[in-house]
Amino acid sequence: MDILLEEVRRAFGNTAESKLAECLIQAYREGGPRGARRALLEYLKALGVDVEDRED
């Protein structure tokens, strides 16, 4: 078990915030900052936030 993910689960429990944090950690590990950015953009899109017109 990864200690960082274990601490996230302990701090947030079984919540949407926990799932987002875990997703961001995994995405960062796999793709660095760009991977985390992609994961965050997907999360925001799922919430209905219009992120298509962003330049950065």
mmCIF file of the N, C-alpha and C atoms, coordinates in Angstrom:
data_MODEL
# 
_entry.id   MODEL 
# 
loop_
_atom_site.group_PDB 
_atom_site.id 
_atom_site.type_symbol 
_atom_site.label_atom_id 
_atom_site.label_alt_id 
_atom_site.label_comp_id 
_atom_site.label_asym_id 
_atom_site.label_entity_id 
_atom_site.label_seq_id 
_atom_site.pdbx_PDB_ins_code 
_atom_site.Cartn_x 
_atom_site.Cartn_y 
_atom_site.Cartn_z 
_atom_site.occupancy 
_atom_site.B_iso_or_equiv 
_atom_site.pdbx_formal_charge 
_atom_site.auth_seq_id 
_atom_site.auth_comp_id 
_atom_site.auth_asym_id 
_atom_site.auth_atom_id 
_atom_site.pdbx_PDB_model_num 
ATOM 1   N N  . MET A 1 1  ? 0.858   -1.185 0.000   1.00 0.00 ? 1  MET A N  1 
ATOM 2   C CA . MET A 1 1  ? 0.000   0.000  0.000   1.00 0.00 ? 1  MET A CA 1 
ATOM 3   C C  . MET A 1 1  ? 0.899   1.242  0.000   1.00 0.00 ? 1  MET A C  1 
ATOM 4   N N  . ASP A 1 2  ? 0.559   2.153  -0.821  1.00 0.00 ? 2  ASP A N  1 
ATOM 5   C CA . ASP A 1 2  ? 1.289   3.409  -0.921  1.00 0.00 ? 2  ASP A CA 1 
ATOM 6   C C  . ASP A 1 2  ? 0.941   4.287  0.284   1.00 0.00 ? 2  ASP A C  1 
ATOM 7   N N  . ILE A 1 3  ? 1.948   4.753  0.983   1.00 0.00 ? 3  ILE A N  1 
ATOM 8   C CA . ILE A 1 3  ? 1.707   5.525  2.204   1.00 0.00 ? 3  ILE A CA 1 
ATOM 9   C C  . ILE A 1 3  ? 1.015   6.863  1.923   1.00 0.00 ? 3  ILE A C  1 
ATOM 10  N N  . LEU A 1 4  ? 1.335   7.497  0.811   1.00 0.00 ? 4  LEU A N  1 
ATOM 11  C CA . LEU A 1 4  ? 0.689   8.769  0.481   1.00 0.00 ? 4  LEU A CA 1 
ATOM 12  C C  . LEU A 1 4  ? -0.810  8.574  0.231   1.00 0.00 ? 4  LEU A C  1 
ATOM 13  N N  . LEU A 1 5  ? -1.152  7.561  -0.550  1.00 0.00 ? 5  LEU A N  1 
ATOM 14  C CA . LEU A 1 5  ? -2.563  7.291  -0.812  1.00 0.00 ? 5  LEU A CA 1 
ATOM 15  C C  . LEU A 1 5  ? -3.285  6.868  0.462   1.00 0.00 ? 5  LEU A C  1 
ATOM 16  N N  . GLU A 1 6  ? -2.596  6.129  1.308   1.00 0.00 ? 6  GLU A N  1 
ATOM 17  C CA . GLU A 1 6  ? -3.183  5.726  2.586   1.00 0.00 ? 6  GLU A CA 1 
ATOM 18  C C  . GLU A 1 6  ? -3.498  6.942  3.455   1.00 0.00 ? 6  GLU A C  1 
ATOM 19  N N  . GLU A 1 7  ? -2.611  7.908  3.482   1.00 0.00 ? 7  GLU A N  1 
ATOM 20  C CA . GLU A 1 7  ? -2.837  9.128  4.265   1.00 0.00 ? 7  GLU A CA 1 
ATOM 21  C C  . GLU A 1 7  ? -3.977  9.962  3.680   1.00 0.00 ? 7  GLU A C  1 
ATOM 22  N N  . VAL A 1 8  ? -4.084  9.999  2.369   1.00 0.00 ? 8  VAL A N  1 
ATOM 23  C CA . VAL A 1 8  ? -5.192  10.720 1.723   1.00 0.00 ? 8  VAL A CA 1 
ATOM 24  C C  . VAL A 1 8  ? -6.504  10.081 2.133   1.00 0.00 ? 8  VAL A C  1 
ATOM 25  N N  . ARG A 1 9  ? -6.564  8.756  2.085   1.00 0.00 ? 9  ARG A N  1 
ATOM 26  C CA . ARG A 1 9  ? -7.790  8.052  2.471   1.00 0.00 ? 9  ARG A CA 1 
ATOM 27  C C  . ARG A 1 9  ? -8.127  8.295  3.935   1.00 0.00 ? 9  ARG A C  1 
ATOM 28  N N  . ARG A 1 10 ? -7.106  8.316  4.770   1.00 0.00 ? 10 ARG A N  1 
ATOM 29  C CA . ARG A 1 10 ? -7.329  8.558  6.191   1.00 0.00 ? 10 ARG A CA 1 
ATOM 30  C C  . ARG A 1 10 ? -7.821  9.983  6.432   1.00 0.00 ? 10 ARG A C  1 
ATOM 31  N N  . ALA A 1 11 ? -7.263  10.944 5.722   1.00 0.00 ? 11 ALA A N  1 
ATOM 32  C CA . ALA A 1 11 ? -7.628  12.348 5.925   1.00 0.00 ? 11 ALA A CA 1 
ATOM 33  C C  . ALA A 1 11 ? -9.014  12.677 5.367   1.00 0.00 ? 11 ALA A C  1 
ATOM 34  N N  . PHE A 1 12 ? -9.334  12.138 4.179   1.00 0.00 ? 12 PHE A N  1 
ATOM 35  C CA . PHE A 1 12 ? -10.577 12.504 3.515   1.00 0.00 ? 12 PHE A CA 1 
ATOM 36  C C  . PHE A 1 12 ? -11.681 11.459 3.634   1.00 0.00 ? 12 PHE A C  1 
ATOM 37  N N  . GLY A 1 13 ? -11.311 10.235 3.967   1.00 0.00 ? 13 GLY A N  1 
ATOM 38  C CA . GLY A 1 13 ? -12.313 9.176  4.013   1.00 0.00 ? 13 GLY A CA 1 
ATOM 39  C C  . GLY A 1 13 ? -12.744 8.788  2.617   1.00 0.00 ? 13 GLY A C  1 
ATOM 40  N N  . ASN A 1 14 ? -13.936 8.253  2.509   1.00 0.00 ? 14 ASN A N  1 
ATOM 41  C CA . ASN A 1 14 ? -14.461 7.828  1.212   1.00 0.00 ? 14 ASN A CA 1 
ATOM 42  C C  . ASN A 1 14 ? -15.342 8.932  0.651   1.00 0.00 ? 14 ASN A C  1 
ATOM 43  N N  . THR A 1 15 ? -14.707 9.987  0.154   1.00 0.00 ? 15 THR A N  1 
ATOM 44  C CA . THR A 1 15 ? -15.423 11.150 -0.346  1.00 0.00 ? 15 THR A CA 1 
ATOM 45  C C  . THR A 1 15 ? -14.976 11.464 -1.772  1.00 0.00 ? 15 THR A C  1 
ATOM 46  N N  . ALA A 1 16 ? -15.679 12.372 -2.395  1.00 0.00 ? 16 ALA A N  1 
ATOM 47  C CA . ALA A 1 16 ? -15.295 12.818 -3.739  1.00 0.00 ? 16 ALA A CA 1 
ATOM 48  C C  . ALA A 1 16 ? -13.921 13.482 -3.703  1.00 0.00 ? 16 ALA A C  1 
ATOM 49  N N  . GLU A 1 17 ? -13.625 14.190 -2.612  1.00 0.00 ? 17 GLU A N  1 
ATOM 50  C CA . GLU A 1 17 ? -12.326 14.849 -2.487  1.00 0.00 ? 17 GLU A CA 1 
ATOM 51  C C  . GLU A 1 17 ? -11.200 13.824 -2.424  1.00 0.00 ? 17 GLU A C  1 
ATOM 52  N N  . SER A 1 18 ? -11.448 12.729 -1.731  1.00 0.00 ? 18 SER A N  1 
ATOM 53  C CA . SER A 1 18 ? -10.457 11.657 -1.642  1.00 0.00 ? 18 SER A CA 1 
ATOM 54  C C  . SER A 1 18 ? -10.194 11.055 -3.009  1.00 0.00 ? 18 SER A C  1 
ATOM 55  N N  . LYS A 1 19 ? -11.260 10.795 -3.750  1.00 0.00 ? 19 LYS A N  1 
ATOM 56  C CA . LYS A 1 19 ? -11.109 10.218 -5.081  1.00 0.00 ? 19 LYS A CA 1 
ATOM 57  C C  . LYS A 1 19 ? -10.362 11.173 -6.015  1.00 0.00 ? 19 LYS A C  1 
ATOM 58  N N  . LEU A 1 20 ? -10.648 12.463 -5.910  1.00 0.00 ? 20 LEU A N  1 
ATOM 59  C CA . LEU A 1 20 ? -9.939  13.449 -6.723  1.00 0.00 ? 20 LEU A CA 1 
ATOM 60  C C  . LEU A 1 20 ? -8.462  13.485 -6.350  1.00 0.00 ? 20 LEU A C  1 
ATOM 61  N N  . ALA A 1 21 ? -8.167  13.522 -5.067  1.00 0.00 ? 21 ALA A N  1 
ATOM 62  C CA . ALA A 1 21 ? -6.776  13.561 -4.620  1.00 0.00 ? 21 ALA A CA 1 
ATOM 63  C C  . ALA A 1 21 ? -6.016  12.325 -5.091  1.00 0.00 ? 21 ALA A C  1 
ATOM 64  N N  . GLU A 1 22 ? -6.623  11.162 -4.962  1.00 0.00 ? 22 GLU A N  1 
ATOM 65  C CA . GLU A 1 22 ? -5.982  9.929  -5.417  1.00 0.00 ? 22 GLU A CA 1 
ATOM 66  C C  . GLU A 1 22 ? -5.747  9.967  -6.920  1.00 0.00 ? 22 GLU A C  1 
ATOM 67  N N  . CYS A 1 23 ? -6.730  10.435 -7.654  1.00 0.00 ? 23 CYS A N  1 
ATOM 68  C CA . CYS A 1 23 ? -6.614  10.535 -9.106  1.00 0.00 ? 23 CYS A CA 1 
ATOM 69  C C  . CYS A 1 23 ? -5.482  11.484 -9.504  1.00 0.00 ? 23 CYS A C  1 
ATOM 70  N N  . LEU A 1 24 ? -5.395  12.617 -8.830  1.00 0.00 ? 24 LEU A N  1 
ATOM 71  C CA . LEU A 1 24 ? -4.337  13.584 -9.131  1.00 0.00 ? 24 LEU A CA 1 
ATOM 72  C C  . LEU A 1 24 ? -2.951  13.023 -8.811  1.00 0.00 ? 24 LEU A C  1 
ATOM 73  N N  . ILE A 1 25 ? -2.852  12.306 -7.693  1.00 0.00 ? 25 ILE A N  1 
ATOM 74  C CA . ILE A 1 25 ? -1.566  11.707 -7.320  1.00 0.00 ? 25 ILE A CA 1 
ATOM 75  C C  . ILE A 1 25 ? -1.139  10.689 -8.373  1.00 0.00 ? 25 ILE A C  1 
ATOM 76  N N  . GLN A 1 26 ? -2.051  9.806  -8.759  1.00 0.00 ? 26 GLN A N  1 
ATOM 77  C CA . GLN A 1 26 ? -1.733  8.794  -9.765  1.00 0.00 ? 26 GLN A CA 1 
ATOM 78  C C  . GLN A 1 26 ? -1.386  9.440  -11.108 1.00 0.00 ? 26 GLN A C  1 
ATOM 79  N N  . ALA A 1 27 ? -2.160  10.433 -11.506 1.00 0.00 ? 27 ALA A N  1 
ATOM 80  C CA . ALA A 1 27 ? -1.907  11.109 -12.783 1.00 0.00 ? 27 ALA A CA 1 
ATOM 81  C C  . ALA A 1 27 ? -0.558  11.802 -12.765 1.00 0.00 ? 27 ALA A C  1 
ATOM 82  N N  . TYR A 1 28 ? -0.194  12.405 -11.634 1.00 0.00 ? 28 TYR A N  1 
ATOM 83  C CA . TYR A 1 28 ? 1.101   13.074 -11.529 1.00 0.00 ? 28 TYR A CA 1 
ATOM 84  C C  . TYR A 1 28 ? 2.235   12.058 -11.627 1.00 0.00 ? 28 TYR A C  1 
ATOM 85  N N  . ARG A 1 29 ? 2.062   10.934 -10.984 1.00 0.00 ? 29 ARG A N  1 
ATOM 86  C CA . ARG A 1 29 ? 3.097   9.901  -11.025 1.00 0.00 ? 29 ARG A CA 1 
ATOM 87  C C  . ARG A 1 29 ? 3.281   9.343  -12.430 1.00 0.00 ? 29 ARG A C  1 
ATOM 88  N N  . GLU A 1 30 ? 2.194   9.231  -13.160 1.00 0.00 ? 30 GLU A N  1 
ATOM 89  C CA . GLU A 1 30 ? 2.264   8.667  -14.502 1.00 0.00 ? 30 GLU A CA 1 
ATOM 90  C C  . GLU A 1 30 ? 2.662   9.690  -15.557 1.00 0.00 ? 30 GLU A C  1 
ATOM 91  N N  . GLY A 1 31 ? 2.221   10.936 -15.396 1.00 0.00 ? 31 GLY A N  1 
ATOM 92  C CA . GLY A 1 31 ? 2.447   11.912 -16.457 1.00 0.00 ? 31 GLY A CA 1 
ATOM 93  C C  . GLY A 1 31 ? 3.030   13.234 -16.007 1.00 0.00 ? 31 GLY A C  1 
ATOM 94  N N  . GLY A 1 32 ? 3.436   13.321 -14.742 1.00 0.00 ? 32 GLY A N  1 
ATOM 95  C CA . GLY A 1 32 ? 3.998   14.564 -14.243 1.00 0.00 ? 32 GLY A CA 1 
ATOM 96  C C  . GLY A 1 32 ? 2.932   15.646 -14.141 1.00 0.00 ? 32 GLY A C  1 
ATOM 97  N N  . PRO A 1 33 ? 3.355   16.898 -14.146 1.00 0.00 ? 33 PRO A N  1 
ATOM 98  C CA . PRO A 1 33 ? 2.398   17.997 -14.019 1.00 0.00 ? 33 PRO A CA 1 
ATOM 99  C C  . PRO A 1 33 ? 1.339   18.009 -15.122 1.00 0.00 ? 33 PRO A C  1 
ATOM 100 N N  . ARG A 1 34 ? 1.725   17.639 -16.321 1.00 0.00 ? 34 ARG A N  1 
ATOM 101 C CA . ARG A 1 34 ? 0.745   17.624 -17.428 1.00 0.00 ? 34 ARG A CA 1 
ATOM 102 C C  . ARG A 1 34 ? -0.316  16.550 -17.200 1.00 0.00 ? 34 ARG A C  1 
ATOM 103 N N  . GLY A 1 35 ? 0.095   15.431 -16.663 1.00 0.00 ? 35 GLY A N  1 
ATOM 104 C CA . GLY A 1 35 ? -0.868  14.376 -16.364 1.00 0.00 ? 35 GLY A CA 1 
ATOM 105 C C  . GLY A 1 35 ? -1.860  14.814 -15.304 1.00 0.00 ? 35 GLY A C  1 
ATOM 106 N N  . ALA A 1 36 ? -1.360  15.487 -14.276 1.00 0.00 ? 36 ALA A N  1 
ATOM 107 C CA . ALA A 1 36 ? -2.239  15.984 -13.223 1.00 0.00 ? 36 ALA A CA 1 
ATOM 108 C C  . ALA A 1 36 ? -3.180  17.047 -13.770 1.00 0.00 ? 36 ALA A C  1 
ATOM 109 N N  . ARG A 1 37 ? -2.677  17.879 -14.655 1.00 0.00 ? 37 ARG A N  1 
ATOM 110 C CA . ARG A 1 37 ? -3.515  18.922 -15.261 1.00 0.00 ? 37 ARG A CA 1 
ATOM 111 C C  . ARG A 1 37 ? -4.634  18.300 -16.080 1.00 0.00 ? 37 ARG A C  1 
ATOM 112 N N  . ARG A 1 38 ? -4.299  17.272 -16.860 1.00 0.00 ? 38 ARG A N  1 
ATOM 113 C CA . ARG A 1 38 ? -5.325  16.585 -17.650 1.00 0.00 ? 38 ARG A CA 1 
ATOM 114 C C  . ARG A 1 38 ? -6.395  15.974 -16.749 1.00 0.00 ? 38 ARG A C  1 
ATOM 115 N N  . ALA A 1 39 ? -5.957  15.349 -15.661 1.00 0.00 ? 39 ALA A N  1 
ATOM 116 C CA . ALA A 1 39 ? -6.907  14.731 -14.730 1.00 0.00 ? 39 ALA A CA 1 
ATOM 117 C C  . ALA A 1 39 ? -7.809  15.785 -14.100 1.00 0.00 ? 39 ALA A C  1 
ATOM 118 N N  . LEU A 1 40 ? -7.241  16.925 -13.748 1.00 0.00 ? 40 LEU A N  1 
ATOM 119 C CA . LEU A 1 40 ? -8.034  17.995 -13.149 1.00 0.00 ? 40 LEU A CA 1 
ATOM 120 C C  . LEU A 1 40 ? -9.022  18.570 -14.159 1.00 0.00 ? 40 LEU A C  1 
ATOM 121 N N  . LEU A 1 41 ? -8.598  18.738 -15.403 1.00 0.00 ? 41 LEU A N  1 
ATOM 122 C CA . LEU A 1 41 ? -9.507  19.235 -16.435 1.00 0.00 ? 41 LEU A CA 1 
ATOM 123 C C  . LEU A 1 41 ? -10.666 18.268 -16.665 1.00 0.00 ? 41 LEU A C  1 
ATOM 124 N N  . GLU A 1 42 ? -10.373 16.959 -16.663 1.00 0.00 ? 42 GLU A N  1 
ATOM 125 C CA . GLU A 1 42 ? -11.438 15.967 -16.815 1.00 0.00 ? 42 GLU A CA 1 
ATOM 126 C C  . GLU A 1 42 ? -12.418 16.050 -15.650 1.00 0.00 ? 42 GLU A C  1 
ATOM 127 N N  . TYR A 1 43 ? -11.903 16.239 -14.455 1.00 0.00 ? 43 TYR A N  1 
ATOM 128 C CA . TYR A 1 43 ? -12.751 16.350 -13.264 1.00 0.00 ? 43 TYR A CA 1 
ATOM 129 C C  . TYR A 1 43 ? -13.654 17.582 -13.363 1.00 0.00 ? 43 TYR A C  1 
ATOM 130 N N  . LEU A 1 44 ? -13.073 18.701 -13.775 1.00 0.00 ? 44 LEU A N  1 
ATOM 131 C CA . LEU A 1 44 ? -13.853 19.934 -13.898 1.00 0.00 ? 44 LEU A CA 1 
ATOM 132 C C  . LEU A 1 44 ? -14.919 19.800 -14.981 1.00 0.00 ? 44 LEU A C  1 
ATOM 133 N N  . LYS A 1 45 ? -14.575 19.148 -16.094 1.00 0.00 ? 45 LYS A N  1 
ATOM 134 C CA . LYS A 1 45 ? -15.562 18.914 -17.149 1.00 0.00 ? 45 LYS A CA 1 
ATOM 135 C C  . LYS A 1 45 ? -16.718 18.070 -16.629 1.00 0.00 ? 45 LYS A C  1 
ATOM 136 N N  . ALA A 1 46 ? -16.400 17.064 -15.822 1.00 0.00 ? 46 ALA A N  1 
ATOM 137 C CA . ALA A 1 46 ? -17.446 16.199 -15.260 1.00 0.00 ? 46 ALA A CA 1 
ATOM 138 C C  . ALA A 1 46 ? -18.372 16.991 -14.347 1.00 0.00 ? 46 ALA A C  1 
ATOM 139 N N  . LEU A 1 47 ? -17.856 18.048 -13.737 1.00 0.00 ? 47 LEU A N  1 
ATOM 140 C CA . LEU A 1 47 ? -18.672 18.907 -12.886 1.00 0.00 ? 47 LEU A CA 1 
ATOM 141 C C  . LEU A 1 47 ? -19.469 19.925 -13.682 1.00 0.00 ? 47 LEU A C  1 
ATOM 142 N N  . GLY A 1 48 ? -19.184 20.030 -14.969 1.00 0.00 ? 48 GLY A N  1 
ATOM 143 C CA . GLY A 1 48 ? -19.910 20.963 -15.817 1.00 0.00 ? 48 GLY A CA 1 
ATOM 144 C C  . GLY A 1 48 ? -19.237 22.307 -15.986 1.00 0.00 ? 48 GLY A C  1 
ATOM 145 N N  . VAL A 1 49 ? -17.984 22.404 -15.584 1.00 0.00 ? 49 VAL A N  1 
ATOM 146 C CA . VAL A 1 49 ? -17.241 23.652 -15.731 1.00 0.00 ? 49 VAL A CA 1 
ATOM 147 C C  . VAL A 1 49 ? -16.720 23.745 -17.156 1.00 0.00 ? 49 VAL A C  1 
ATOM 148 N N  . ASP A 1 50 ? -16.910 24.887 -17.791 1.00 0.00 ? 50 ASP A N  1 
ATOM 149 C CA . ASP A 1 50 ? -16.432 25.089 -19.156 1.00 0.00 ? 50 ASP A CA 1 
ATOM 150 C C  . ASP A 1 50 ? -14.948 25.419 -19.106 1.00 0.00 ? 50 ASP A C  1 
ATOM 151 N N  . VAL A 1 51 ? -14.130 24.448 -19.476 1.00 0.00 ? 51 VAL A N  1 
ATOM 152 C CA . VAL A 1 51 ? -12.681 24.636 -19.435 1.00 0.00 ? 51 VAL A CA 1 
ATOM 153 C C  . VAL A 1 51 ? -12.076 24.677 -20.830 1.00 0.00 ? 51 VAL A C  1 
ATOM 154 N N  . GLU A 1 52 ? -12.902 24.592 -21.854 1.00 0.00 ? 52 GLU A N  1 
ATOM 155 C CA . GLU A 1 52 ? -12.407 24.544 -23.230 1.00 0.00 ? 52 GLU A CA 1 
ATOM 156 C C  . GLU A 1 52 ? -11.761 25.857 -23.679 1.00 0.00 ? 52 GLU A C  1 
ATOM 157 N N  . ASP A 1 53 ? -12.240 26.975 -23.175 1.00 0.00 ? 53 ASP A N  1 
ATOM 158 C CA . ASP A 1 53 ? -11.720 28.254 -23.658 1.00 0.00 ? 53 ASP A CA 1 
ATOM 159 C C  . ASP A 1 53 ? -10.510 28.748 -22.885 1.00 0.00 ? 53 ASP A C  1 
ATOM 160 N N  . ARG A 1 54 ? -9.961  27.924 -22.028 1.00 0.00 ? 54 ARG A N  1 
ATOM 161 C CA . ARG A 1 54 ? -8.774  28.302 -21.255 1.00 0.00 ? 54 ARG A CA 1 
ATOM 162 C C  . ARG A 1 54 ? -7.519  28.184 -22.107 1.00 0.00 ? 54 ARG A C  1 
ATOM 163 N N  . GLU A 1 55 ? -6.645  29.169 -22.008 1.00 0.00 ? 55 GLU A N  1 
ATOM 164 C CA . GLU A 1 55 ? -5.401  29.128 -22.765 1.00 0.00 ? 55 GLU A CA 1 
ATOM 165 C C  . GLU A 1 55 ? -4.300  28.400 -22.018 1.00 0.00 ? 55 GLU A C  1 
ATOM 166 N N  . ASP A 1 56 ? -4.289  28.457 -20.694 1.00 0.00 ? 56 ASP A N  1 
ATOM 167 C CA . ASP A 1 56 ? -3.190  27.870 -19.930 1.00 0.00 ? 56 ASP A CA 1 
ATOM 168 C C  . ASP A 1 56 ? -3.529  26.565 -19.331 1.00 0.00 ? 56 ASP A C  1 
# 
